[in-house]
Amino acid sequence: MVTSIAFEKNYNNHMSIQELQDQKQVKSKNSSRKRPRPSMIPQDFFEKVEFDKIREMLVNLCKGEQGKEYYRQLDFYTSAKAINQEFRKSSSYFESFTAEFGIPNREYYDISNDLFLLSKENYMLDIESIFRINASIRLGHELVLFFNEHHDYCDLKGLADRVIFDPALVSLINKVLDEEGNVRSNASPELQKITKNIASKIRELDKEFDQVVKYYKERNMLKDSAESYRTGRRVLSVPAEHKRQVGGVIHDESATGKTVFLEPEAVIRLNTDLFKLESDQKTEINRIIRQLCTDLRGYIDYISSYHKLIVQLDIIGARAKWARKINGSFPLLDGRPNVNFKEAYHPLLKLKNEEQEKETIPFDLELKAKNRILLLSGPNAGGKSILMKSVVLLQTMVQCAIPVPVHEDSKPGFFKKFIAD
């Protein structure tokens, strides 16, 4: 393989984390659409230099789908300044791994579509959507509170400082939903009253039904499995020949026709009352959810900002986890087209050798100004090819703001054109 890193102006504008989030709604309509590659970067460049494997590992280090999508689409940054800013954030996150209190980091949901639907006037979200939104609000609040209490993460705190903290949002949903996402029985006085009446009616129904079962069992007019449920109602399992003697409403019968499932006359009224109460309960729950959606609609911008913070920290956190995985560093970039790697490794070779408990030999390389060519010679399997591959892969990672397994004193440069043949 021949690899080249050259100088040329004007290549693609890398999408920052913020830009990726701002364009999420557009991408959600066409998730398969990819950003066009610049003509001066070969279409299969990432595959040729095995950067696609690095991206996939970063995808697997993310906690949510939007973080994963960011790394699937990851491309070059357009300036050394932007890369250094991302490295500072990732380094700050990396330091949290050894701190007493780590940055909250857990799985999260993609609520883009939920917020889009919520924005529609009078639209009522389902419970699952509200549960997802609530999870984002809770995690967002947790992150804001964390950075308000811990001032050691200056490069990350700025992200949280942009988010408006409003504790009313947490209580707004928590008054309606419990931690499992079920509507609380006391979400409204009317619902609480209906719930108590349902519990009372069920007790009354059970008592009456048990008496009926006992009466007909003593007369051998029921099957061994005396009762069942059909169409939401408690029924008796009655041999077909006794159905007239028992009396009631037949809801179903067995495939053979030898057994009928009968609702006894004594409990028909109670079952009807219970059915009515349960219907009232559903109506009241719908009313509560509709009102909750109306209340949440005024907070969409707040919720969106919480979610953006979560995704940003997921993306940054994945870089930090990758650095921990490969014992990587966050080198300060020189804006000029230089190569400067100290104690550098090919990341994939290093990981493979560690699994096999083999040693990996690092290298030092510096190319700058007029010293632009290095002649490599040596025997077969002497490391010439792996050195070339390492240099172009490490430089690619650096210019995509990915930590690299090099000494922290390395000062890689910045290039405008990458070619691999």
Disulfide bonds with the S-S distance in Angstrom:
none
